Amino acid sequence: MLGATLAPAGVPDEGRGQIYLTGAVRSRGAYDLPAEPLLLMKALALAGGPADLANLRKVRVIRKVNGEETVFFLDVGKPSKEAAEFVLEANDVVFVPEKILVFRGAGRRAAVEVPLSD
């Protein structure tokens, strides 16, 4: 549906439940699912997109399947059928980690993890 938006949790909607976006995204939080299927890429875009240091190659979707937690690892940083067609379900948690910056110079390497800021 063109022009659809994600409604922040608590806004009345005829949807199918909620999803949760967290980590290196611009608008973290709970969002009501629309009545039509919602693709992962569209959810990220409608929620403001990734933050500047988002690591789109290691996105995780955490989902409960038959009472067990299942984690899907998706590389949305490059075109793939799997990432392009991944449909979110009620209660999915989408986690976008931050990149780990590696500084090189004078024969040394140092990895620095940049913490999320609220």
MDTraj code that builds the backbone (N, CA, C; nanometers):
import mdtraj as md
import numpy as np

residues = "MET LEU GLY ALA THR LEU ALA PRO ALA GLY VAL PRO ASP GLU GLY ARG GLY GLN ILE TYR LEU THR GLY ALA VAL ARG SER ARG GLY ALA TYR ASP LEU PRO ALA GLU PRO LEU LEU LEU MET LYS ALA LEU ALA LEU ALA GLY GLY PRO ALA ASP LEU ALA ASN LEU ARG LYS VAL ARG VAL ILE ARG LYS VAL ASN GLY GLU GLU THR VAL PHE PHE LEU ASP VAL GLY LYS PRO SER LYS GLU ALA ALA GLU PHE VAL LEU GLU ALA ASN ASP VAL VAL PHE VAL PRO GLU LYS ILE LEU VAL PHE ARG GLY ALA GLY ARG ARG ALA ALA VAL GLU VAL PRO LEU SER ASP".split()
xyz = np.array([
    [0.0840, -0.1166, 0.0000],
    [0.0000, 0.0000, 0.0000],
    [0.0896, 0.1243, 0.0000],
    [0.0796, 0.2066, -0.0995],
    [0.1606, 0.3262, -0.1090],
    [0.1203, 0.4259, -0.0022],
    [0.2190, 0.4908, 0.0532],
    [0.1920, 0.5948, 0.1517],
    [0.1588, 0.5426, 0.2902],
    [0.1727, 0.4118, 0.3136],
    [0.1423, 0.3560, 0.4452],
    [0.2472, 0.4023, 0.5450],
    [0.2078, 0.4172, 0.6688],
    [0.3029, 0.4523, 0.7736],
    [0.2849, 0.3567, 0.8898],
    [0.3897, 0.3400, 0.9659],
    [0.3797, 0.2622, 1.0884],
    [0.3248, 0.3533, 1.1958],
    [0.2276, 0.3061, 1.2688],
    [0.1722, 0.3845, 1.3787],
    [0.2462, 0.3480, 1.5060],
    [0.2946, 0.4476, 1.5830],
    [0.3557, 0.4149, 1.7109],
    [0.2560, 0.3389, 1.7984],
    [0.3076, 0.2523, 1.8838],
    [0.2217, 0.1721, 1.9701],
    [0.1263, 0.2616, 2.0469],
    [0.0058, 0.2160, 2.0644],
    [-0.0937, 0.2899, 2.1398],
    [-0.1866, 0.3707, 2.0517],
    [-0.1486, 0.3899, 1.9251],
    [-0.2364, 0.4590, 1.8314],
    [-0.3339, 0.3556, 1.7782],
    [-0.4657, 0.3789, 1.7869],
    [-0.5609, 0.2791, 1.7414],
    [-0.5344, 0.2382, 1.5967],
    [-0.5377, 0.1078, 1.5720],
    [-0.5123, 0.0525, 1.4392],
    [-0.5870, -0.0797, 1.4300],
    [-0.6276, -0.1137, 1.3112],
    [-0.6951, -0.2421, 1.2891],
    [-0.5923, -0.3485, 1.2538],
    [-0.4685, -0.3317, 1.2968],
    [-0.3582, -0.4186, 1.2578],
    [-0.3592, -0.5539, 1.3256],
    [-0.2425, -0.6183, 1.3182],
    [-0.2291, -0.7565, 1.3618],
    [-0.1362, -0.7741, 1.4800],
    [-0.1070, -0.6730, 1.5562],
    [-0.0137, -0.6832, 1.6676],
    [0.0956, -0.5802, 1.6532],
    [0.2068, -0.6042, 1.7231],
    [0.3163, -0.5081, 1.7215],
    [0.4476, -0.5736, 1.6842],
    [0.5410, -0.4902, 1.6352],
    [0.6803, -0.5281, 1.6170],
    [0.7629, -0.4288, 1.6974],
    [0.8878, -0.4632, 1.7220],
    [0.9744, -0.3795, 1.8029],
    [1.1053, -0.3559, 1.7275],
    [1.1389, -0.2286, 1.7070],
    [1.2627, -0.1915, 1.6386],
    [1.3586, -0.1354, 1.7416],
    [1.4804, -0.1895, 1.7459],
    [1.5769, -0.1471, 1.8453],
    [1.7176, -0.1476, 1.7867],
    [1.8090, -0.0889, 1.8609],
    [1.9476, -0.0830, 1.8153],
    [1.9724, 0.0432, 1.7347],
    [2.0508, 0.0301, 1.6282],
    [2.0958, 0.1445, 1.5489],
    [1.9938, 0.1823, 1.4415],
    [1.8755, 0.2235, 1.4892],
    [1.7708, 0.2762, 1.4007],
    [1.7332, 0.4144, 1.4526],
    [1.6794, 0.4973, 1.3667],
    [1.6494, 0.6362, 1.4050],
    [1.5313, 0.6484, 1.5012],
    [1.4321, 0.5621, 1.4883],
    [1.3135, 0.5699, 1.5751],
    [1.2882, 0.4342, 1.6396],
    [1.3546, 0.4114, 1.7521],
    [1.3358, 0.2849, 1.8242],
    [1.1997, 0.2826, 1.8909],
    [1.1460, 0.1621, 1.9047],
    [1.0220, 0.1498, 1.9794],
    [0.9309, 0.0426, 1.9249],
    [0.8107, 0.0382, 1.9826],
    [0.7073, -0.0576, 1.9423],
    [0.6203, 0.0072, 1.8359],
    [0.5869, -0.0696, 1.7346],
    [0.5037, -0.0207, 1.6245],
    [0.3933, -0.1215, 1.5961],
    [0.2726, -0.0692, 1.5713],
    [0.1614, -0.1557, 1.5336],
    [0.1823, -0.2053, 1.3912],
    [0.1576, -0.3336, 1.3704],
    [0.1641, -0.3890, 1.2352],
    [0.0400, -0.3462, 1.1581],
    [0.0568, -0.3087, 1.0317],
    [-0.0618, -0.2790, 0.9504],
    [-0.1329, -0.4083, 0.9142],
    [-0.2526, -0.3979, 0.8590],
    [-0.3302, -0.5162, 0.8223],
    [-0.2618, -0.5965, 0.7114],
    [-0.1918, -0.5274, 0.6189],
    [-0.1227, -0.5984, 0.5105],
    [0.0152, -0.6432, 0.5579],
    [0.0739, -0.7450, 0.4942],
    [0.2076, -0.7919, 0.5341],
    [0.3102, -0.6784, 0.5303],
    [0.4009, -0.6777, 0.6263],
    [0.5033, -0.5744, 0.6355],
    [0.6408, -0.6372, 0.6167],
    [0.7111, -0.5930, 0.5125],
    [0.8458, -0.6410, 0.4857],
    [0.9451, -0.5706, 0.5785],
    [1.0507, -0.6418, 0.6150],
    [1.1537, -0.5873, 0.7029],
    [1.2097, -0.4560, 0.6497],
    [1.2444, -0.4508, 0.5226],
    [1.3036, -0.3299, 0.4654],
    [1.2077, -0.2114, 0.4747],
    [1.0798, -0.2356, 0.4541],
    [0.9819, -0.1271, 0.4616],
    [0.9667, -0.0791, 0.6061],
    [0.9685, -0.1710, 0.7013],
    [0.9587, -0.1326, 0.8424],
    [1.0761, -0.0444, 0.8817],
    [1.1971, -0.0802, 0.8375],
    [1.3136, 0.0018, 0.8684],
    [1.2998, 0.1415, 0.8079],
    [1.2523, 0.1480, 0.6856],
    [1.2369, 0.2776, 0.6184],
    [1.1278, 0.3620, 0.6838],
    [1.0150, 0.3022, 0.7130],
    [0.9041, 0.3769, 0.7714],
    [0.9337, 0.4237, 0.9133],
    [1.0256, 0.3557, 0.9802],
    [1.0617, 0.3937, 1.1169],
    [1.1788, 0.4913, 1.1195],
    [1.2089, 0.5523, 1.0076],
    [1.3133, 0.6550, 1.0037],
    [1.4440, 0.6099, 0.9439],
    [1.4576, 0.4824, 0.9143],
    [1.5804, 0.4321, 0.8542],
    [1.6862, 0.3985, 0.9565],
    [1.7976, 0.3460, 0.9082],
    [1.9062, 0.3100, 0.9992],
    [1.9804, 0.4341, 1.0486],
    [2.0408, 0.4217, 1.1657],
    [2.1254, 0.5274, 1.2189],
    [2.2554, 0.5308, 1.1385],
    [2.3327, 0.6365, 1.1552],
    [2.4549, 0.6544, 1.0769],
    [2.5533, 0.5385, 1.0886],
    [2.5678, 0.4798, 1.2058],
    [2.6640, 0.3717, 1.2251],
    [2.5999, 0.2334, 1.2251],
    [2.4828, 0.2211, 1.1653],
    [2.4130, 0.0919, 1.1624],
    [2.4905, -0.0100, 1.0801],
    [2.4959, -0.1314, 1.1303],
    [2.5584, -0.2419, 1.0573],
    [2.4467, -0.3221, 0.9915],
    [2.4129, -0.2857, 0.8696],
    [2.3016, -0.3502, 0.7996],
    [2.3353, -0.4910, 0.7521],
    [2.4585, -0.5312, 0.7667],
    [2.4984, -0.6662, 0.7245],
    [2.4693, -0.7708, 0.8325],
    [2.4319, -0.7251, 0.9535],
    [2.4113, -0.8193, 1.0646],
    [2.2812, -0.7941, 1.1395],
    [2.1753, -0.7629, 1.0658],
    [2.0448, -0.7379, 1.1271],
    [1.9907, -0.8705, 1.1807],
    [1.9294, -0.8637, 1.2977],
    [1.8685, -0.9821, 1.3585],
    [1.7199, -0.9589, 1.3785],
    [1.6420, -1.0599, 1.3458],
    [1.4995, -1.0597, 1.3790],
    [1.4799, -1.1743, 1.4768],
    [1.4319, -1.1400, 1.5964],
    [1.4089, -1.2399, 1.7006],
    [1.2598, -1.2683, 1.7041],
    [1.2255, -1.3961, 1.6919],
    [1.0851, -1.4374, 1.6819],
    [1.0638, -1.5619, 1.7667],
    [0.9494, -1.5660, 1.8351],
    [0.9118, -1.6875, 1.9084],
    [0.8355, -1.7790, 1.8137],
    [0.8850, -1.9015, 1.7998],
    [0.8205, -2.0027, 1.7162],
    [0.7962, -2.1237, 1.8047],
    [0.6696, -2.1587, 1.8240],
    [0.6319, -2.2709, 1.9112],
    [0.6944, -2.2578, 2.0501],
    [0.6939, -2.1349, 2.1042],
    [0.7460, -2.1107, 2.2379],
    [0.8972, -2.1003, 2.2459],
    [0.9673, -2.1249, 2.1365],
    [1.1133, -2.1184, 2.1336],
    [1.1573, -1.9924, 2.0597],
    [1.2607, -1.9275, 2.1107],
    [1.3135, -1.8083, 2.0452],
    [1.3989, -1.8494, 1.9252],
    [1.3666, -1.7925, 1.8102],
    [1.4412, -1.8173, 1.6876],
    [1.4998, -1.6849, 1.6423],
    [1.6274, -1.6859, 1.6035],
    [1.6930, -1.5646, 1.5576],
    [1.7269, -1.5813, 1.4102],
    [1.6802, -1.4864, 1.3292],
    [1.7111, -1.4821, 1.1871],
    [1.8195, -1.3770, 1.1677],
    [1.9296, -1.4146, 1.1041],
    [2.0374, -1.3222, 1.0733],
    [2.0236, -1.2817, 0.9278],
    [2.0079, -1.1513, 0.9034],
    [1.9837, -1.1025, 0.7681],
    [2.0832, -0.9946, 0.7304],
    [2.1331, -1.0024, 0.6083],
    [2.2208, -0.8996, 0.5532],
    [2.1348, -0.8110, 0.4643],
    [2.0903, -0.6984, 0.5193],
    [2.0074, -0.6074, 0.4399],
    [2.0920, -0.4975, 0.3769],
    [2.2240, -0.5083, 0.3938],
    [2.3144, -0.4108, 0.3358],
    [2.3461, -0.4370, 0.1898],
    [2.3078, -0.5538, 0.1396],
    [2.3268, -0.5840, -0.0019],
    [2.1998, -0.6514, -0.0524],
    [2.1701, -0.6354, -0.1798],
    [2.0461, -0.6935, -0.2330],
    [2.0453, -0.8461, -0.2232],
    [1.9379, -0.8983, -0.1668],
    [1.9190, -1.0436, -0.1635],
    [1.7695, -1.0711, -0.1557],
    [1.7305, -1.1825, -0.2115],
    [1.5888, -1.2197, -0.2106],
    [1.5409, -1.2416, -0.0675],
    [1.6241, -1.3065, 0.0139],
    [1.5866, -1.3358, 0.1517],
    [1.5546, -1.2083, 0.2302],
    [1.6438, -1.1097, 0.2222],
    [1.6215, -0.9849, 0.2951],
    [1.5065, -0.9052, 0.2361],
    [1.4960, -0.9033, 0.1041],
    [1.3917, -0.8242, 0.0372],
    [1.2521, -0.8783, 0.0629],
    [1.2406, -1.0091, 0.0871],
    [1.1088, -1.0713, 0.1025],
    [1.0776, -1.1140, 0.2454],
    [1.1589, -1.0735, 0.3432],
    [1.1371, -1.1162, 0.4815],
    [1.0170, -1.0417, 0.5392],
    [0.9122, -1.1162, 0.5749],
    [0.7886, -1.0586, 0.6277],
    [0.7917, -1.0653, 0.7805],
    [0.7648, -0.9511, 0.8429],
    [0.7607, -0.9453, 0.9891],
    [0.6283, -0.9981, 1.0414],
    [0.6332, -1.0557, 1.1601],
    [0.5142, -1.1094, 1.2266],
    [0.4977, -1.0408, 1.3612],
    [0.3794, -1.0532, 1.4171],
    [0.3498, -0.9933, 1.5473],
    [0.4538, -1.0373, 1.6501],
    [0.4973, -0.9418, 1.7302],
    [0.5933, -0.9607, 1.8387],
    [0.7378, -0.9829, 1.7937],
    [0.7674, -0.9684, 1.6647],
    [0.9061, -0.9759, 1.6195],
    [0.9849, -0.8600, 1.6784],
    [1.1102, -0.8872, 1.7134],
    [1.2023, -0.7837, 1.7577],
    [1.3099, -0.7716, 1.6504],
    [1.3239, -0.6518, 1.5943],
    [1.4251, -0.6257, 1.4923],
    [1.5386, -0.5504, 1.5600],
    [1.6579, -0.6099, 1.5589],
    [1.7753, -0.5478, 1.6203],
    [1.8782, -0.5179, 1.5123],
    [1.9172, -0.3909, 1.5027],
    [2.0206, -0.3485, 1.4084],
    [2.1427, -0.3085, 1.4915],
    [2.2523, -0.3861, 1.4834],
    [2.3702, -0.3513, 1.5627],
    [2.4457, -0.2341, 1.5004],
    [2.5358, -0.1769, 1.5787],
    [2.6231, -0.0726, 1.5267],
    [2.7484, -0.1360, 1.4692],
    [2.8102, -0.0651, 1.3748],
    [2.9363, -0.1097, 1.3169],
    [3.0456, -0.1014, 1.4221],
    [3.1418, -0.1900, 1.4096],
    [3.2626, -0.1811, 1.4909],
    [3.3659, -0.1144, 1.4026],
    [3.4171, -0.0019, 1.4490],
    [3.5141, 0.0746, 1.3712],
    [3.6538, 0.0202, 1.3979],
    [3.7292, -0.0012, 1.2918],
    [3.8658, -0.0509, 1.3047],
    [3.9596, 0.0578, 1.2546],
    [4.0514, 0.0974, 1.3391],
    [4.1508, 0.1986, 1.3032],
    [4.2822, 0.1274, 1.2743],
    [4.3442, 0.1608, 1.1619],
    [4.4708, 0.0997, 1.1247],
    [4.5746, 0.2091, 1.1067],
    [4.6933, 0.1780, 1.1450],
    [4.8001, 0.2748, 1.1247],
    [4.9237, 0.2342, 1.2004],
    [5.0373, 0.2663, 1.1451],
    [5.1673, 0.2384, 1.2080],
    [5.1795, 0.0928, 1.2500],
    [5.1227, 0.0021, 1.1679],
    [5.1358, -0.1403, 1.1960],
    [5.0472, -0.1910, 1.3073],
    [4.9570, -0.1078, 1.3567],
    [4.8683, -0.1492, 1.4659],
    [4.7243, -0.1526, 1.4183],
    [4.6478, -0.2374, 1.4800],
    [4.5033, -0.2407, 1.4549],
    [4.4328, -0.2339, 1.5882],
    [4.3293, -0.1565, 1.5944],
    [4.2504, -0.1467, 1.7172],
    [4.1036, -0.1417, 1.6796],
    [4.0256, -0.2239, 1.7431],
    [3.8811, -0.2219, 1.7206],
    [3.8167, -0.1435, 1.8335],
    [3.7293, -0.0552, 1.7964],
    [3.6593, 0.0262, 1.8952],
    [3.5105, 0.0079, 1.8736],
    [3.4419, -0.0406, 1.9758],
    [3.2962, -0.0528, 1.9653],
    [3.2353, 0.0785, 2.0097],
    [3.1479, 0.1314, 1.9246],
    [3.0837, 0.2582, 1.9546],
    [2.9529, 0.2292, 2.0231],
    [2.9336, 0.2731, 2.1489],
    [2.8097, 0.2427, 2.2212],
    [2.6907, 0.3189, 2.1630],
    [2.5720, 0.2603, 2.1772],
    [2.4499, 0.3295, 2.1371],
    [2.4246, 0.4441, 2.2314],
    [2.3812, 0.5543, 2.1773],
    [2.3452, 0.6670, 2.2628],
    [2.1946, 0.6845, 2.2582],
    [2.1359, 0.7207, 2.3689],
    [1.9908, 0.7386, 2.3743],
    [1.9521, 0.8794, 2.3437],
])
top = md.Topology()
chain = top.add_chain()
for i, resn in enumerate(residues, 1):
    res = top.add_residue(resn, chain, resSeq=i)
    for name in ("N", "CA", "C"):
        top.add_atom(name, md.element.get_by_symbol(name[0]), res)
traj = md.Trajectory(xyz[None], top)
